[in-house]
Each structure stands twice: as C-alpha cells, then as structure tokens.
Amino acid sequence: MLRNKQAIAEQAKIFKALGHPSRLLMVDALRENERCVCELQALVGDDMSSVSKHLSVLREAGIVSSQKRGTNIYYQLALPCLETFLSCTSEIVKKRILSQVEMLNNR
C-alpha cells in the first residue's frame, strides 16, 4: 500500500506541475521540438526569472530535461507518454468549445 501512495504522490506532482497555463504552454511547444530558454520566454511573455521558476518545477516533476550548449540551455520533453495525454485533452477541449459555440449559435 505504501508504494501505491508514493506512486500516486509522484503522479500528483506531475499533474500539479502541468496545472499552470504558462507551464502548459511551454510543454505544448516542446511537443514539437526542443526549445532554448529564450524561445520559451518569448512564447510565454514572462520575465526570465518567472520562466526559470516554471522550468524548474517542470524539471523537478520529471516532465522536461535540459541540456546546456554554449551559453544556451535547451529543454525537451522527458515524458514520451505526455504527447498522448496532451493530444487527448486537447481534442476534448476543442469538442467542448465547438459544442458551446453551436449552443450559442442555436439560440
């Protein structure tokens, strides 16, 4: 039972890390390709300190990994299964939005 609670706690850490819009935006961008910190900062629009904190949370949860090349740090997804999860949730969200739009148009 103890191992199961530990596993659940680790899963919760991953979900918690994905629970911020800026972090989810960065993870979504990393689905396509690795990105340097400067690209992620431009994407999110936050200051470098905030972006670094977000990336730290993602790294600690095991969602991303990083590699330093010269003066730049590049991030990539470290959880291959995340692609399937994000694709699934993205499709669900799109269907919900389309359904809401249809309901508004039918009024």
N, C-alpha and C positions, 0 to 999 in steps of 0.2 A: 504493500500500500504506500509506503514512503516513497519508493521510486516513482510511482504514478503521480504523486503530488509534486515531486520535483520536476517531472516531465511537463506537467500542466503549468507549473510556475514558469518554466522556460518558454513554453508556448505563449503564455500571457505576456511575457517580456517582449516577444516578437510583435504580438498584436498591439501592445502599448506603444512600441516604437513606431509602428505604422499609423498610429492614431492621430498624427498631426498633419494638417494639409501640406505644409512645406516639405516635410519628410516624405510624404506620399508622392508629392510632385517630383522630388529628386529620384525616388525609387522608380517611378514611372519612366523618367528619362533614361535611367540606367538600364531599363529593359532593352532599349535599342542599341546602346553602345556604352563603353566606359566613358567617363567624363572627368575632366580636371575640376578642381575646386572652383576655379574662376568661372567655368561654364555653369556649374550648379548655382553659384552665387548670382550670376546674371539671370538665370532661369527663375529663381525664387524671388529675387529682388530685395533680399535682406542684406544687412551688413555682414562682413566676413566673420565676425565673432558669433553671430547667430547661426550662420551656415555651418561653422565648425562645430558648434554645440550639437546641432541636429545630426551632423555626420558622425559625431562621437556616439550619440545614442544609437544610431543605426549600426555602427561598428560593434558596439558592446552587445547588441542583441544578435550579432552574427548575420545581419542582413546584407551588409556590404563589407568588402575588403578594400584595402588601399595599397598603392604601390608608388613609391617616390621615384620620379625620373627627372633628374636635374633639379631644377628649383620648383617643379610642379608635383602635386600629388594627384594621382588618378584613382578614381573609385569605380568599382564594378560590383555587380550583384554577386553575393556569395551563396544565395539560396536558389538553386535552379527551380525548385518547386513553386517559388513565388510567382513566376511567369503565369502558370496555370491559374493560381488563385486570383491574381490581378486581372487576368483576362475574363475569368468567370464573373467577378464582382463588377467589372466594367460593363459587361453585357447586361447584367441585371439592372444596373443604374440607367443605362440607355433605354431599356424597355420601360422602366418606371417613368422616366422623363417623357418618352413618347406617349405613354398611356395618359399622363397628366395633360399633355398638350392636346391630345384627342378629346379628353373630357372637357377642356376649356373651349375647344372649337365647336363642340356639340351643344353648348349652352345657348 
